[in-house]
Amino acid sequence: MKHPERLGKYTVTSVLGEGAMGVVYKAFDPDIKRQVAIKTIRKQLIDDSPQAASVAARFRNEAQAAGRLHHPGIVAVYDYGEDRDRAFIAMEYVEGHSVAHYLGRKTKFPEQDILSIMVQLLDALEHAHDQGVWHRDIKPANLIITRHGKLKVADFGIARIDAVGLTQLNAVVGTPGYIAPEQYTGEPLDHRVDIWSAGVLLYQLLTGQMPFNGTPEALMYRILHEDPVRPSQHAGSTRPEYYDEVVAMALAKQPKQRYAGAPAFRDDLLARCSTPVSATVSEETVIMEVVRPESLLPSSGGPMGNSRGHLTPPISIGSAATAPTTAPPTHWNPATLQEVEATLARFVGPMAKVLVRRAARDCADLDTLRTKLAEHLQTEQERSTFFGQRLTSSGASAFRTTVSPQAPASAPAVVGGASRGAPLAALQLPPSAEFVERAQRLLAGQIGPIAKIIAKKAAAEATTRQQLIDRLVEQVEDGPARARLLDQLQRLP
């Protein structure tokens, strides 16, 4: 099909995705000087459809619902317009991936990321509910994790706007599996339909599975009459039992038995969990590998496709459970890595930090490191510019000290031909229980009692003493303190 060069005042620059009823474009706003995403719906298809009025109303409703919301966790809507061929919504241009993408890749979210996702979602829902807007289709495909780890709620196409509303407000609308019981029974609805859907999401993040499965008819029966398997009782589950009570409250059959609102859900979740909550999803989860596809992914889903349609070329996300650590490699001079990171960040943004740390583990010299990093750049011009940047650190100064040519990247530094720490062979041995305990005590001197938990987790993932050391020194932010800890750990017998 032929795509427009302009939509209203917006200059169309590319196609981000296509659905059954329309196209999502990337465009430029000449007044504000910013990139926007424009979701369109073709009038001809609306006119020819038996559900024309419903589809058109849902499209306009999205603009009205999201347009009255102003929250950093909600995709902003800027404008609504029409031309001869289509109606369109101009909205915030978001870079990232949907939670559905992560779940589809079998990502096992660590507890800190589950809490971050849920708290960010519930904060956004609190704002929407305060404005009289109920989303009614909270699901992983409508939740975007940006490249900076922030969560964005998208697609208010079937939202209920309190006191304004559309016709058939109590009709069964939404996505099977995320629909609250009262939406099936025709009872009056309120904001607690979103509490139910958020409970389904929490269950998925904990278990990787839906609480209810089956055909649409079977789903309806189970949602109305059955209780799901508790998250802690799933085969192989290591999730704490306190999540069972939170999920049960969110998925109560009767709305009055659920959390009264998003703040109550959030506060109870935080009160039961000992893990500190972060304002963002961790870098280790967001950035695992970078893929620059030649073509953009098409969107899929409902009449307009899902909210992935207005994302940039995606970052490919691997499993957080098996991803390599991003601790700073111990044999490199931190100043050198910071310079390389700053140079790379001009092209790839915040992901440069993780990419540099990962690549540096496998590279023994600066040229090899830069060559490896250049693979993540999209164009020949970017690669040429990247290689053309001069660094103040070079040669031997790129490392903490001179590294033995035969030593692997994880070898300890060598001064005057003698190892500063334990012999290289010892550092390649599996960490014994005694070694882990001594290492834990050293780390506790830097970060306190939490060192016990961190050391236990690191020991379960590390196959050598050096790998354990790398994971532990990552926990210390102060450069000199980190260097002292590294020296102490490498000297352990």
N, C-alpha and C positions, 0 to 999 in steps of 0.2 A: 504494500500500500504506500501511497505518497504521504510523507509526513510534512507538516506545516513548518515554515521558517519562523513564524511568530505566532504567539497566542496572547492576544491582548497586547500589553506593552512588553511582554517577555520574549526574548530572542532564544529560540530553541537551539541547543547545541548538540544534543545526542539523545538517543533512545535508551532508556534504562530498563524497560520491560513492557510486555504486552499481555493483556488478559483478554477474556472473551468479549468484553464490552468496551474496552478502551486501551489506551497506551499511557505509559508514564514516561515523561520526558525530563531530561536535565535542561535547565534554561538559565538565562541571566536576566536579572532585574536591573535595568539601566538607571533607575532612580536611586536605589539604595546601594547599587554596585555590589551585588552578592549573587551567589549561585542559589537557585531554588529547584525544587522538584515540582513538576506539574502533573497531576493526575487528571486524565480526561475521560469522558464518556461520549461515545458517538451517538448523536441524535437519531441517525437513521436506524440504528439498532434498537434504540429506545422505542421509536415510533412503531417498529415492526414487531415488538415483543408484547405478548399478552400481559406481562408484568410491568409494562412500561411505566405506569404511574408509581408503582412501588419502587422500582429501580431508581427513577428520577428523584423520588422523595428521599430515598436513602442517601443518594449522592449529595443532595442539598443539605440533608440533615448532618452529614459529616462536617461540612463547612460551618454550619451553625453551631454544632456541639463543640468541636475542637477550637473554633474561632473565639469562643468566649473563655477559653482556658489559657492561662499564662503561667506555665510552670516548666522548669528546666527538664523535668522528666517526661514531658508530653511533647510530641512532635507539633510544632507550631503551624497554624494555618494563617496565611497572610492575605489571601484574596480569593474571591469567587467570581467567575466570569463566563460568558457564553459568546460564541461566534456562530456563523451560519451552520457549521458542521458539527460542533461539539460544545459541551459544557466542560469547564475545567476548574480545578482547585490548585492554587499555588501554595506550596507549603515548604517547610524547612527541609533543606537538603542534608541528609544524614549519612555519614560514612560508618559502616559497621556490618554486623550480621545479626539476624534474628536468633532468638533463643532456640527456635525450632532447628536452625542449622546446627547449633552445638549438639542438641539432643540427637539429631540425625547422624552426627559423626560419633555418637556413643561417648561423648565427653562425660567423664565422671567429675562432677563439680566438687571441689573441696568445700568443707563446711563454711569457711569464710566467704566464699563466693556465693553460696546459697543464701547466706544471710544478707549479703550486699544486694543481690538481685531482689530478694523479697522486700527488704526495707525500702529500696528505691521505688519498687512498684507500689507499695502501700502508701508511701509518701505522695506519689502522683495521684493515686486513687483518692486519698484524703482531700486533695485539692479539688479534683473533679466532683466528688460528692458534695463538697461544701458549696460548689457552684450549681448544684442541682443537676449534674450530668452523671449518668450511669453508663458505663461503657457497654456492657452486655455481651462482649465478645473477647474477654481477656483470654489469651492463649499464647503459646510460645511464638507463633508466626507473627503476632502483633506486638512483640516486645523486641526492641533492637538494642544490642549492646554495641556502643560506639567504640571506635579505636582507642578512646581514652578510658574505657571501662564504665562509662555512664550508661544507664538504662533509659530508653525512650519508649513511651507508650504511643502506638500508632493506631490508625484505622478506627475512627469513631463512627463508621458508617451505619451502625444499627444502634447507636446510643439513644437512650431515653433522655430527653430534656424535660425536667420537671416543670410542669405548668405551661409548657408549650407543646411538646410532643407531636407525634404523628398519629395517624389512625392505626388501629390494631396494635396498641402498645403492649398488650399481653399475649400477642401471638408468639408461637414457638420460633424464635429467631436466635441465631447463634451457631455454634459449632458443636456437633454431637460429641459427648464426652466432657464438655465444659459447661453444659447447660444445667442450671440449678433445678431442683425438683419442682419448685413452684412454677417454673416456666412451662412444665408439661401439664400441670393440673389446672392451669388457668386462674390460679389465685392472684391477688394483687401483688405487684412487684415493687421492690424498692432497691436501694443501693446494695443490699446484701446478696444480690445475684452476683456481684463482682467479688464479694468475699468468698463465695463458693468457688468461682473460677480460679481465684488466687490460691485457694486450698488445693485444687487439682494441680496447679503449677508446682506448688511446694512438694506435693507427692511425687511428681515427675522428676524434679531436681534431686530428690532424695533417693529414688529407686531406679530412675531411668525408664519407668513404666507408667502407664495410665492406671488410675485406681479402678476404673470400670472399662470393660472391653466388650466387643460383640457388634452385632448388627444394630442399626438404629433402634429397632424394636427391642432387642435385648438390652441395649444401653438404657433405654427409658425405664424398663422394668427394674434393672439393677440399681439405677440411681434412686428410684422411688422406694425400693424395698430391701436392698442389701447393703451391708457395710464392706468396705474394701479390706484387703489384707493390710495389717498394720505395717508401716515402713520398716520397722525394726525386725519384722518377722519374715521379710523376703530372704530367699536363699542367698547366702553369702553377704548379707547386709552387715555393715559395721556402724550403721547410724544409731545414735543414742536413742533410748526409749522416750525421752521427753518430747521428741518430735511427734510421737504417736498421739499424744494428747492434743497438741496444737492442730494436727491434721484433722483429728476427730471433731474438734470444735468448729473448724472452718467448714467441714463437710457435713455438718448436722443437717438432717432432713428438713427440719422446721427452721425458718429464718430466725425466729425468736430465740432459738437455741444456739445460733452461731454468734460469732463476735458481733458486737453492736455496730462496729464500723472498722475502717482501716486502722485508725490509731490503736484501738484495743487489740487487734490482731498483731500489729507490729510490736506493741509494748509487751504482750505476753510472750511472743517469740524471743525477744531480747532478754526478758527476765529469766527464761529457762535455759538459755544458752550461755556457756562460759566463754565461747570464742568471741573476741572483739570484732565489732562490725566495721567494715571499711566503706568509705564513700564511693569506692569504685570496685569493679571486678578486677581481679589481679592480672598483672601483665602476663604471667605464666599461662593463664587461661586464654586471654584475648589474643596473644601473639605466640603462635607455635611455629608456623611456617607461612611464608608470604608467597602467594601465587598471583601472577599478573596475567589473567586470561586474555586471549586475543579478542574474544567477544564477550559481551555482557550477558549475564544470566537472565533469561526471561522470567517474569513473575508467573505465579500460578495461584489458583485459589478461586475465590468468589467471582462475582460479576466483573470486578475491576482487578482481579489478581490480589495477592496479599501485599502487605506493607514492604516486602523485600524489593518491590518494583522500583522504589525510589532510592535505592542504595547505590553506592559506587561499586566498581569491580571489587569482589569480596576478598577478604583475607581468608585463606584456608586455615581452619582451626583443627589442630590435632588433639589427642586425648591428654588432658591435664595429668592423668595418672601415670602416663609413660613419657611425658615430655622431659627433655633434659633440663637440668637446673640452669638458672641464669645468674648464678653467683659469679663475681668477677674472677677471671682466671688468675691464679696466684703468681704466675711467672711473668706477667706483663706489668709494665709501669702504668699505674692508673691514669697518670696524666696523658699518656699516649692514647689510651682507649677513650678518654674523654674527648680528646681532639678529633679522633676518627668518628666518634659518635656525633659530635656537633656538626661535622661535615656531612655525614650521611643523613642527619635529621633534616637538612634542607630539602631532601627529596622524599623521604618516607615518614617524616614526623616522629612522634614519640616512640614508635616501634624500633627506632635506631638503637636504643639502649639495649634491648634484648638481642637484636640481631648481632651487634658487635660482641657482646659477651659470649654468645653461642659460638660465633665464628672463631673468636680468639682462642677458644679451647683447642681447636684443631689446627691452628696455624703457628708456625715457628718463626715467621719473619713478617715484617710490615707489608712487603709487596704481596705476599700470598694472602694476607688478611684482606687487603684492599681489593684484590682480584675476586676473592670469594664474596665479599660484600657487594661488589658491582653486579653480581648476578641478580640482585633484587631490584635493580634499576630498570625502568621501563623502556627508555630510548637510548640510542647511541649517543645523543647529545648529553643526556644526563650522565652517562658513564664517562664520557670525555671530560665533562666539568668536574666530576668527582675525582678522577685521577689527576686533574690539573691543580687541585688544591694542595698547597705546600703546608707541611706539618713542621712544627718546631722540634718535635721529637723524632729521631731517626736513628738507624743503626743500633748500636749497643744500648743507647739510652732509651730505646723502646721497651726495655725489660728492666725488672727490678735490679738484676745483676746479670752478668754473662751467663747464658744457659748452655750447658753441655750440648754439642751438636747431636750426640747420640741419644740424649734424654728425650722422652716424650713430653708433650705439652704440660702434663701434670707433675713433672719432676720438680724437686725442690731446687732452690737457687744454689749455685756453686760459686764459692769465692776462693781464689787461690788454689783450685784443684781439690778442695775439701768441702764436703757437704756441710752446710750450716745446721742441718737437722739430722733426722735419722737417715740411714743408708737408703738409696733408691729402692732396693729390693724390699726393704721392710715396709715402705709406704705402699707397695703394691700388694701386700698381704691383706686378707679379709680382716676387718676390724673385730677384735675380740671383745668380749663383754667387759674385761678390765680396761681395755683401751677406750671403749665408749664411756665408761664411768669416769675415767680421768679427764677425758675431753669435755664431758658434761660439766665437771667441776670448774674447769678453766673458763668455759663459756658462761657459767653462772656468775663468775666474777665480773663479767661485762654486762649481762642483760638480766640477771636475777633468776628467780625460781623457774620461770618459764623455760629455762635452758633444758630442764629435764624432759619436757614434752618434745622440744625441738630435736634434741639429741636422739631420742628414741625413734622419732620419725625418720631422721636422716640416716640412722644406722640401718633401718629396715630397707632403705632405698640404695645405700652405698654397697658396692662390692669390694672396694679397697679402702685402706686407711686414707689415701689421698682424696678419694671422692668424698669421704665423710668430712675431712678437713675443709674441702671446698664448700660444702653445704653449711658448715658451722660458721666459717668466717663471713659468709654472706649476711649473717644476722647483725653484724657490727657495722654501724654506719660511719663512725669516726675513723679516718684513714690511719693515723698513727696507732690507735687502739687495735684496729684490724691487723696491722702489720705485727704488733706485739703478740696478738693471739695466734697468728699464723706461725710465728717463730716458736712459740711455746708448744703448739700442737705438733709441729714437725719434729720437735725434740723428744716427744713422749716415747718411752721404751715400748 
